[in-house]
Amino acid sequence: MCYSDVSVQQNGKIAVHRAHPNRAYAFAKACNHFAKTDKLDAKLLEKYVEFIAKNDGVKECMVSQKQEELKELRAIERSLSDMQTSAACRMPQEKPENI
């Protein structure tokens, strides 16, 4: 889910549950569901949401504007760091003259 989707959900007040993939997989296994098609997986996830809503309650995920900006800045920082590393790897290695 991208952050623009989260902001749409905040404005529309849509409840969000971030499921850990292992929990969704364990639920599928418990339901004896081993399909590999998107349509059947979507139905399984619908059942999973109903199960979670009944047992745990679906909590709203609120991401503030500052958190979104911080995540974007971290992504830029990571990108700059990667560019710096790749540039350093491309630079020729200097050898000492006295060897």
N, CA, C and O atoms as a printed pandas DataFrame, in Angstrom:
     atom_number atom_name residue_name chain_id  residue_number  x_coord  y_coord  z_coord
0              1         N          MET        A               1    0.851   -1.165    0.000
1              2        CA          MET        A               1    0.000    0.000    0.000
2              3         C          MET        A               1    0.896    1.227    0.000
3              4         O          MET        A               1    1.814    1.327    0.814
4              5         N          CYS        A               2    0.648    2.121   -0.869
5              6        CA          CYS        A               2    1.471    3.326   -0.901
6              7         C          CYS        A               2    0.861    4.380    0.017
7              8         O          CYS        A               2   -0.284    4.254    0.451
8              9         N          TYR        A               3    1.633    5.409    0.303
9             10        CA          TYR        A               3    1.199    6.399    1.274
10            11         C          TYR        A               3    0.041    7.248    0.779
11            12         O          TYR        A               3   -0.738    7.752    1.587
12            13         N          SER        A               4   -0.090    7.418   -0.532
13            14        CA          SER        A               4   -1.233    8.175   -1.032
14            15         C          SER        A               4   -2.522    7.423   -0.736
15            16         O          SER        A               4   -3.560    8.037   -0.488
16            17         N          ASP        A               5   -2.458    6.076   -0.763
17            18        CA          ASP        A               5   -3.635    5.286   -0.412
18            19         C          ASP        A               5   -4.012    5.499    1.046
19            20         O          ASP        A               5   -5.193    5.569    1.383
20            21         N          VAL        A               6   -3.002    5.604    1.913
21            22        CA          VAL        A               6   -3.271    5.818    3.328
22            23         C          VAL        A               6   -3.935    7.164    3.538
23            24         O          VAL        A               6   -4.856    7.276    4.347
24            25         N          SER        A               7   -3.485    8.198    2.819
25            26        CA          SER        A               7   -4.105    9.510    2.985
26            27         C          SER        A               7   -5.544    9.502    2.483
27            28         O          SER        A               7   -6.400   10.179    3.052
28            29         N          VAL        A               8   -5.820    8.742    1.422
29            30        CA          VAL        A               8   -7.199    8.607    0.942
30            31         C          VAL        A               8   -8.040    7.925    2.003
31            32         O          VAL        A               8   -9.186    8.308    2.235
32            33         N          GLN        A               9   -7.477    6.917    2.646
33            34        CA          GLN        A               9   -8.214    6.205    3.678
34            35         C          GLN        A               9   -8.482    7.104    4.875
35            36         O          GLN        A               9   -9.543    7.010    5.493
36            37         N          GLN        A              10   -7.535    7.974    5.209
37            38        CA          GLN        A              10   -7.750    8.884    6.325
38            39         C          GLN        A              10   -8.881    9.849    6.023
39            40         O          GLN        A              10   -9.728   10.103    6.879
40            41         N          ASN        A              11   -8.901   10.386    4.821
41            42        CA          ASN        A              11   -9.946   11.334    4.454
42            43         C          ASN        A              11  -11.294   10.655    4.351
43            44         O          ASN        A              11  -12.315   11.246    4.705
44            45         N          GLY        A              12  -11.314    9.408    3.864
45            46        CA          GLY        A              12  -12.554    8.671    3.734
46            47         C          GLY        A              12  -12.930    7.903    4.981
47            48         O          GLY        A              12  -13.992    7.283    5.031
48            49         N          LYS        A              13  -12.060    7.935    6.004
49            50        CA          LYS        A              13  -12.275    7.236    7.275
50            51         C          LYS        A              13  -12.546    5.757    7.057
51            52         O          LYS        A              13  -13.510    5.203    7.585
52            53         N          ILE        A              14  -11.684    5.127    6.274
53            54        CA          ILE        A              14  -11.782    3.695    6.025
54            55         C          ILE        A              14  -10.905    2.981    7.038
55            56         O          ILE        A              14   -9.747    3.355    7.226
56            57         N          ALA        A              15  -11.439    1.963    7.692
57            58        CA          ALA        A              15  -10.665    1.196    8.662
58            59         C          ALA        A              15   -9.616    0.370    7.936
59            60         O          ALA        A              15   -9.871   -0.176    6.862
60            61         N          VAL        A              16   -8.432    0.284    8.535
61            62        CA          VAL        A              16   -7.317   -0.424    7.914
62            63         C          VAL        A              16   -6.753   -1.430    8.904
63            64         O          VAL        A              16   -6.634   -1.141   10.094
64            65         N          HIS        A              17   -6.409   -2.602    8.412
65            66        CA          HIS        A              17   -5.712   -3.602    9.223
66            67         C          HIS        A              17   -4.496   -4.052    8.440
67            68         O          HIS        A              17   -4.626   -4.559    7.326
68            69         N          ARG        A              18   -3.325   -3.873    9.009
69            70        CA          ARG        A              18   -2.102   -4.337    8.357
70            71         C          ARG        A              18   -1.819   -5.742    8.865
71            72         O          ARG        A              18   -1.373   -5.935    9.996
72            73         N          ALA        A              19   -2.083   -6.697    8.023
73            74        CA          ALA        A              19   -1.901   -8.093    8.411
74            75         C          ALA        A              19   -0.488   -8.543    8.099
75            76         O          ALA        A              19    0.040   -8.275    7.019
76            77         N          HIS        A              20    0.114   -9.226    9.048
77            78        CA          HIS        A              20    1.424   -9.822    8.790
78            79         C          HIS        A              20    1.202  -10.988    7.832
79            80         O          HIS        A              20    0.270  -11.768    8.025
80            81         N          PRO        A              21    2.037  -11.124    6.808
81            82        CA          PRO        A              21    1.846  -12.197    5.819
82            83         C          PRO        A              21    1.781  -13.592    6.435
83            84         O          PRO        A              21    1.055  -14.456    5.944
84            85         N          ASN        A              22    2.539  -13.812    7.510
85            86        CA          ASN        A              22    2.505  -15.129    8.149
86            87         C          ASN        A              22    1.153  -15.417    8.792
87            88         O          ASN        A              22    0.695  -16.560    8.804
88            89         N          ARG        A              23    0.519  -14.379    9.324
89            90        CA          ARG        A              23   -0.809  -14.582    9.926
90            91         C          ARG        A              23   -1.843  -14.904    8.853
91            92         O          ARG        A              23   -2.687  -15.780    9.037
92            93         N          ALA        A              24   -1.770  -14.193    7.739
93            94        CA          ALA        A              24   -2.702  -14.472    6.639
94            95         C          ALA        A              24   -2.455  -15.870    6.081
95            96         O          ALA        A              24   -3.401  -16.581    5.742
96            97         N          TYR        A              25   -1.185  -16.263    5.987
97            98        CA          TYR        A              25   -0.850  -17.601    5.487
98            99         C          TYR        A              25   -1.342  -18.674    6.460
99           100         O          TYR        A              25   -1.877  -19.698    6.036
100          101         N          ALA        A              26   -1.161  -18.440    7.765
101          102        CA          ALA        A              26   -1.629  -19.405    8.759
102          103         C          ALA        A              26   -3.148  -19.536    8.704
103          104         O          ALA        A              26   -3.687  -20.633    8.856
104          105         N          PHE        A              27   -3.836  -18.415    8.484
105          106        CA          PHE        A              27   -5.295  -18.467    8.354
106          107         C          PHE        A              27   -5.685  -19.287    7.127
107          108         O          PHE        A              27   -6.609  -20.098    7.187
108          109         N          ALA        A              28   -4.985  -19.076    6.023
109          110        CA          ALA        A              28   -5.271  -19.831    4.796
110          111         C          ALA        A              28   -5.029  -21.318    5.016
111          112         O          ALA        A              28   -5.803  -22.160    4.559
112          113         N          LYS        A              29   -3.955  -21.628    5.714
113          114        CA          LYS        A              29   -3.633  -23.023    6.002
114          115         C          LYS        A              29   -4.708  -23.653    6.888
115          116         O          LYS        A              29   -5.103  -24.799    6.671
116          117         N          ALA        A              30   -5.178  -22.905    7.883
117          118        CA          ALA        A              30   -6.222  -23.405    8.776
118          119         C          ALA        A              30   -7.534  -23.632    8.032
119          120         O          ALA        A              30   -8.320  -24.507    8.395
120          121         N          CYS        A              31   -7.763  -22.835    6.988
121          122        CA          CYS        A              31   -8.972  -22.993    6.167
122          123         C          CYS        A              31   -8.778  -24.029    5.069
123          124         O          CYS        A              31   -9.673  -24.252    4.254
124          125         N          ASN        A              32   -7.596  -24.667    5.048
125          126        CA          ASN        A              32   -7.273  -25.657    4.019
126          127         C          ASN        A              32   -7.343  -25.025    2.627
127          128         O          ASN        A              32   -7.877  -25.615    1.688
128          129         N          HIS        A              33   -6.800  -23.831    2.518
129          130        CA          HIS        A              33   -6.828  -23.057    1.273
130          131         C          HIS        A              33   -5.420  -23.002    0.696
131          132         O          HIS        A              33   -4.527  -22.403    1.295
132          133         N          PHE        A              34   -5.221  -23.610   -0.438
133          134        CA          PHE        A              34   -3.901  -23.629   -1.058
134          135         C          PHE        A              34   -3.956  -23.153   -2.506
135          136         O          PHE        A              34   -3.097  -23.513   -3.310
136          137         N          ALA        A              35   -4.950  -22.356   -2.839
137          138        CA          ALA        A              35   -5.110  -21.876   -4.212
138          139         C          ALA        A              35   -4.059  -20.821   -4.530
139          140         O          ALA        A              35   -3.546  -20.140   -3.642
140          141         N          LYS        A              36   -3.758  -20.708   -5.787
141          142        CA          LYS        A              36   -2.765  -19.731   -6.226
142          143         C          LYS        A              36   -3.360  -18.708   -7.187
143          144         O          LYS        A              36   -2.625  -18.067   -7.939
144          145         N          THR        A              37   -4.655  -18.550   -7.172
145          146        CA          THR        A              37   -5.274  -17.578   -8.072
146          147         C          THR        A              37   -5.681  -16.337   -7.282
147          148         O          THR        A              37   -6.038  -16.430   -6.108
148          149         N          ASP        A              38   -5.625  -15.199   -7.921
149          150        CA          ASP        A              38   -5.945  -13.942   -7.251
150          151         C          ASP        A              38   -7.394  -13.891   -6.784
151          152         O          ASP        A              38   -7.687  -13.363   -5.711
152          153         N          LYS        A              39   -8.291  -14.435   -7.584
153          154        CA          LYS        A              39   -9.711  -14.379   -7.246
154          155         C          LYS        A              39   -9.990  -15.166   -5.964
155          156         O          LYS        A              39  -10.701  -14.687   -5.080
156          157         N          LEU        A              40   -9.425  -16.378   -5.866
157          158        CA          LEU        A              40   -9.639  -17.190   -4.672
158          159         C          LEU        A              40   -8.906  -16.601   -3.467
159          160         O          LEU        A              40   -9.409  -16.657   -2.344
160          161         N          ASP        A              41   -7.734  -16.045   -3.698
161          162        CA          ASP        A              41   -7.004  -15.402   -2.605
162          163         C          ASP        A              41   -7.765  -14.182   -2.085
163          164         O          ASP        A              41   -7.763  -13.923   -0.882
164          165         N          ALA        A              42   -8.404  -13.444   -2.960
165          166        CA          ALA        A              42   -9.193  -12.281   -2.546
166          167         C          ALA        A              42  -10.365  -12.717   -1.672
167          168         O          ALA        A              42  -10.681  -12.060   -0.679
168          169         N          LYS        A              43  -11.005  -13.819   -2.038
169          170        CA          LYS        A              43  -12.107  -14.337   -1.217
170          171         C          LYS        A              43  -11.595  -14.777    0.149
171          172         O          LYS        A              43  -12.251  -14.556    1.167
172          173         N          LEU        A              44  -10.420  -15.402    0.166
173          174        CA          LEU        A              44   -9.837  -15.828    1.433
174          175         C          LEU        A              44   -9.511  -14.621    2.310
175          176         O          LEU        A              44   -9.770  -14.641    3.514
176          177         N          LEU        A              45   -8.949  -13.580    1.720
177          178        CA          LEU        A              45   -8.638  -12.380    2.496
178          179         C          LEU        A              45   -9.901  -11.709    3.021
179          180         O          LEU        A              45   -9.890  -11.111    4.096
180          181         N          GLU        A              46  -10.975  -11.809    2.270
181          182        CA          GLU        A              46  -12.258  -11.281    2.746
182          183         C          GLU        A              46  -12.701  -12.044    3.996
183          184         O          GLU        A              46  -13.163  -11.442    4.965
184          185         N          LYS        A              47  -12.556  -13.371    3.967
185          186        CA          LYS        A              47  -12.884  -14.184    5.149
186          187         C          LYS        A              47  -11.970  -13.827    6.317
187          188         O          LYS        A              47  -12.407  -13.762    7.466
188          189         N          TYR        A              48  -10.701  -13.598    6.010
189          190        CA          TYR        A              48   -9.735  -13.238    7.048
190          191         C          TYR        A              48  -10.133  -11.922    7.720
191          192         O          TYR        A              48  -10.067  -11.798    8.943
192          193         N          VAL        A              49  -10.545  -10.949    6.916
193          194        CA          VAL        A              49  -10.967   -9.651    7.467
194          195         C          VAL        A              49  -12.186   -9.822    8.361
195          196         O          VAL        A              49  -12.261   -9.217    9.430
196          197         N          GLU        A              50  -13.140  -10.639    7.933
197          198        CA          GLU        A              50  -14.321  -10.889    8.760
198          199         C          GLU        A              50  -13.920  -11.534   10.084
199          200         O          GLU        A              50  -14.442  -11.176   11.140
200          201         N          PHE        A              51  -12.993  -12.484   10.021
201          202        CA          PHE        A              51  -12.518  -13.168   11.224
202          203         C          PHE        A              51  -11.827  -12.185   12.164
203          204         O          PHE        A              51  -12.082  -12.189   13.368
204          205         N          ILE        A              52  -10.960  -11.349   11.617
205          206        CA          ILE        A              52  -10.235  -10.369   12.434
206          207         C          ILE        A              52  -11.210   -9.356   13.033
207          208         O          ILE        A              52  -11.073   -8.976   14.196
208          209         N          ALA        A              53  -12.180   -8.924   12.255
209          210        CA          ALA        A              53  -13.141   -7.930   12.738
210          211         C          ALA        A              53  -13.938   -8.477   13.917
211          212         O          ALA        A              53  -14.245   -7.747   14.859
212          213         N          LYS        A              54  -14.269   -9.764   13.859
213          214        CA          LYS        A              54  -15.036  -10.370   14.954
214          215         C          LYS        A              54  -14.175  -10.568   16.198
215          216         O          LYS        A              54  -14.651  -10.366   17.315
216          217         N          ASN        A              55  -12.926  -10.956   16.019
217          218        CA          ASN        A              55  -12.093  -11.344   17.155
218          219         C          ASN        A              55  -11.194  -10.234   17.689
219          220         O          ASN        A              55  -11.173   -9.992   18.896
220          221         N          ASP        A              56  -10.466   -9.568   16.835
221          222        CA          ASP        A              56   -9.509   -8.556   17.289
222          223         C          ASP        A              56  -10.035   -7.139   17.147
223          224         O          ASP        A              56   -9.585   -6.231   17.845
224          225         N          GLY        A              57  -10.953   -6.956   16.275
225          226        CA          GLY        A              57  -11.391   -5.607   15.961
226          227         C          GLY        A              57  -10.429   -4.975   14.983
227          228         O          GLY        A              57   -9.215   -5.100   15.139
228          229         N          VAL        A              58  -10.937   -4.316   14.003
229          230        CA          VAL        A              58  -10.095   -3.657   13.007
230          231         C          VAL        A              58   -9.779   -2.268   13.523
231          232         O          VAL        A              58  -10.681   -1.484   13.820
232          233         N          LYS        A              59   -8.508   -1.972   13.627
233          234        CA          LYS        A              59   -8.078   -0.677   14.138
234          235         C          LYS        A              59   -7.745    0.228   12.967
235          236         O          LYS        A              59   -7.244   -0.221   11.936
236          237         N          GLU        A              60   -8.025    1.486   13.140
237          238        CA          GLU        A              60   -7.703    2.438   12.080
238          239         C          GLU        A              60   -6.221    2.771   12.133
239          240         O          GLU        A              60   -5.639    2.948   13.203
240          241         N          CYS        A              61   -5.653    2.848   10.997
241          242        CA          CYS        A              61   -4.231    3.175   10.873
242          243         C          CYS        A              61   -4.131    4.635   10.461
243          244         O          CYS        A              61   -4.485    4.999    9.340
244          245         N          MET        A              62   -3.659    5.449   11.355
245          246        CA          MET        A              62   -3.561    6.868   11.059
246          247         C          MET        A              62   -2.095    7.250   10.882
247          248         O          MET        A              62   -1.291    7.093   11.800
248          249         N          VAL        A              63   -1.762    7.740    9.727
249          250        CA          VAL        A              63   -0.411    8.201    9.447
250          251         C          VAL        A              63   -0.490    9.711    9.278
251          252         O          VAL        A              63   -1.190   10.218    8.402
252          253         N          SER        A              64    0.235   10.413   10.127
253          254        CA          SER        A              64    0.167   11.873   10.072
254          255         C          SER        A              64    0.965   12.402    8.883
255          256         O          SER        A              64    1.764   11.687    8.278
256          257         N          GLN        A              65    0.730   13.644    8.574
257          258        CA          GLN        A              65    1.435   14.298    7.477
258          259         C          GLN        A              65    2.930   14.332    7.763
259          260         O          GLN        A              65    3.740   14.146    6.854
260          261         N          LYS        A              66    3.301   14.568    9.013
261          262        CA          LYS        A              66    4.718   14.610    9.390
262          263         C          LYS        A              66    5.364   13.238    9.199
263          264         O          LYS        A              66    6.510   13.152    8.758
264          265         N          GLN        A              67    4.640   12.165    9.528
265          266        CA          GLN        A              67    5.185   10.822    9.336
266          267         C          GLN        A              67    5.403   10.534    7.856
267          268         O          GLN        A              67    6.406    9.930    7.475
268          269         N          GLU        A              68    4.467   10.964    7.030
269          270        CA          GLU        A              68    4.615   10.776    5.584
270          271         C          GLU        A              68    5.832   11.535    5.063
271          272         O          GLU        A              68    6.604   11.007    4.262
272          273         N          GLU        A              69    5.999   12.777    5.522
273          274        CA          GLU        A              69    7.151   13.571    5.098
274          275         C          GLU        A              69    8.454   12.925    5.562
275          276         O          GLU        A              69    9.436   12.900    4.820
276          277         N          LEU        A              70    8.461   12.404    6.785
277          278        CA          LEU        A              70    9.653   11.746    7.313
278          279         C          LEU        A              70   10.002   10.502    6.502
279          280         O          LEU        A              70   11.176   10.254    6.224
280          281         N          LYS        A              71    9.008    9.726    6.126
281          282        CA          LYS        A              71    9.257    8.531    5.305
282          283         C          LYS        A              71    9.821    8.922    3.940
283          284         O          LYS        A              71   10.724    8.262    3.426
284          285         N          GLU        A              72    9.291    9.989    3.360
285          286        CA          GLU        A              72    9.810   10.458    2.071
286          287         C          GLU        A              72   11.263   10.928    2.207
287          288         O          GLU        A              72   12.096   10.645    1.346
288          289         N          LEU        A              73   11.558   11.649    3.295
289          290        CA          LEU        A              73   12.932   12.105    3.520
290          291         C          LEU        A              73   13.878   10.932    3.738
291          292         O          LEU        A              73   15.017   10.956    3.271
292          293         N          ARG        A              74   13.416    9.910    4.443
293          294        CA          ARG        A              74   14.244    8.718    4.641
294          295         C          ARG        A              74   14.515    8.012    3.319
295          296         O          ARG        A              74   15.615    7.508    3.092
296          297         N          ALA        A              75   13.525    7.977    2.462
297          298        CA          ALA        A              75   13.715    7.353    1.146
298          299         C          ALA        A              75   14.734    8.142    0.328
299          300         O          ALA        A              75   15.575    7.553   -0.351
300          301         N          ILE        A              76   14.662    9.466    0.391
301          302        CA          ILE        A              76   15.634   10.303   -0.320
302          303         C          ILE        A              76   17.029   10.087    0.258
303          304         O          ILE        A              76   18.002    9.968   -0.486
304          305         N          GLU        A              77   17.122   10.037    1.584
305          306        CA          GLU        A              77   18.418    9.804    2.234
306          307         C          GLU        A              77   19.008    8.461    1.806
307          308         O          GLU        A              77   20.198    8.370    1.505
308          309         N          ARG        A              78   18.182    7.430    1.780
309          310        CA          ARG        A              78   18.629    6.101    1.362
310          311         C          ARG        A              78   19.103    6.125   -0.089
311          312         O          ARG        A              78   20.120    5.518   -0.426
312          313         N          SER        A              79   18.368    6.824   -0.936
313          314        CA          SER        A              79   18.736    6.931   -2.343
314          315         C          SER        A              79   20.074    7.652   -2.510
315          316         O          SER        A              79   20.926    7.218   -3.285
316          317         N          LEU        A              80   20.255    8.755   -1.780
317          318        CA          LEU        A              80   21.520    9.488   -1.851
318          319         C          LEU        A              80   22.684    8.648   -1.332
319          320         O          LEU        A              80   23.779    8.682   -1.893
320          321         N          SER        A              81   22.445    7.905   -0.275
321          322        CA          SER        A              81   23.486    7.034    0.268
322          323         C          SER        A              81   23.873    5.954   -0.734
323          324         O          SER        A              81   25.054    5.651   -0.901
324          325         N          ASP        A              82   22.879    5.376   -1.399
325          326        CA          ASP        A              82   23.155    4.364   -2.425
326          327         C          ASP        A              82   23.944    4.962   -3.587
327          328         O          ASP        A              82   24.866    4.332   -4.107
328          329         N          MET        A              83   23.579    6.187   -3.996
329          330        CA          MET        A              83   24.298    6.844   -5.087
330          331         C          MET        A              83   25.741    7.138   -4.688
331          332         O          MET        A              83   26.653    6.985   -5.500
332          333         N          GLN        A              84   25.949    7.557   -3.448
333          334        CA          GLN        A              84   27.291    7.841   -2.963
334          335         C          GLN        A              84   28.129    6.564   -2.939
335          336         O          GLN        A              84   29.294    6.581   -3.334
336          337         N          THR        A              85   27.551    5.474   -2.485
337          338        CA          THR        A              85   28.264    4.199   -2.444
338          339         C          THR        A              85   28.634    3.731   -3.839
339          340         O          THR        A              85   29.760    3.289   -4.070
340          341         N          SER        A              86   27.695    3.826   -4.771
341          342        CA          SER        A              86   27.986    3.374   -6.133
342          343         C          SER        A              86   29.036    4.269   -6.800
343          344         O          SER        A              86   29.861    3.777   -7.571
344          345         N          ALA        A              87   29.016    5.568   -6.514
345          346        CA          ALA        A              87   30.029    6.468   -7.073
346          347         C          ALA        A              87   31.406    6.149   -6.496
347          348         O          ALA        A              87   32.408    6.190   -7.210
348          349         N          ALA        A              88   31.451    5.833   -5.212
349          350        CA          ALA        A              88   32.729    5.486   -4.586
350          351         C          ALA        A              88   33.279    4.188   -5.162
351          352         O          ALA        A              88   34.494    4.038   -5.293
352          353         N          CYS        A              89   32.421    3.270   -5.499
353          354        CA          CYS        A              89   32.867    2.001   -6.084
354          355         C          CYS        A              89   33.383    2.197   -7.508
355          356         O          CYS        A              89   34.253    1.449   -7.954
356          357         N          ARG        A              90   32.867    3.177   -8.217
357          358        CA          ARG        A              90   33.295    3.429   -9.596
358          359         C          ARG        A              90   34.606    4.195   -9.679
359          360         O          ARG        A              90   35.285    4.147  -10.705
360          361         N          MET        A              91   34.968    4.893   -8.628
361          362        CA          MET        A              91   36.198    5.693   -8.642
362          363         C          MET        A              91   37.408    4.763   -8.682
363          364         O          MET        A              91   37.419    3.723   -8.023
364          365         N          PRO        A              92   38.424    5.140   -9.455
365          366        CA          PRO        A              92   39.624    4.290   -9.510
366          367         C          PRO        A              92   40.351    4.306   -8.171
367          368         O          PRO        A              92   40.417    5.330   -7.492
368          369         N          GLN        A              93   40.887    3.164   -7.814
369          370        CA          GLN        A              93   41.629    3.050   -6.561
370          371         C          GLN        A              93   43.001    3.699   -6.730
371          372         O          GLN        A              93   43.709    3.409   -7.695
372          373         N          GLU        A              94   43.373    4.560   -5.814
373          374        CA          GLU        A              94   44.680    5.208   -5.867
374          375         C          GLU        A              94   45.710    4.305   -5.209
375          376         O          GLU        A              94   45.468    3.751   -4.137
376          377         N          LYS        A              95   46.868    4.159   -5.863
377          378        CA          LYS        A              95   47.945    3.332   -5.329
378          379         C          LYS        A              95   49.045    4.243   -4.802
379          380         O          LYS        A              95   49.361    5.259   -5.422
380          381         N          PRO        A              96   49.627    3.886   -3.667
381          382        CA          PRO        A              96   50.743    4.693   -3.151
382          383         C          PRO        A              96   51.944    4.624   -4.089
383          384         O          PRO        A              96   52.180    3.592   -4.718
384          385         N          GLU        A              97   52.697    5.703   -4.186
385          386        CA          GLU        A              97   53.843    5.795   -5.094
386          387         C          GLU        A              97   55.038    4.977   -4.619
387          388         O          GLU        A              97   55.840    4.551   -5.449
388          389         N          ASN        A              98   55.187    4.745   -3.334
389          390        CA          ASN        A              98   56.391    4.129   -2.780
390          391         C          ASN        A              98   56.337    2.606   -2.743
391          392         O          ASN        A              98   57.196    2.001   -2.101
392          393         N          ILE        A              99   55.421    1.982   -3.364
393          394        CA          ILE        A              99   55.344    0.512   -3.314
394          395         C          ILE        A              99   56.225   -0.101   -4.345
395          396         O          ILE        A              99   56.291   -1.325   -4.452
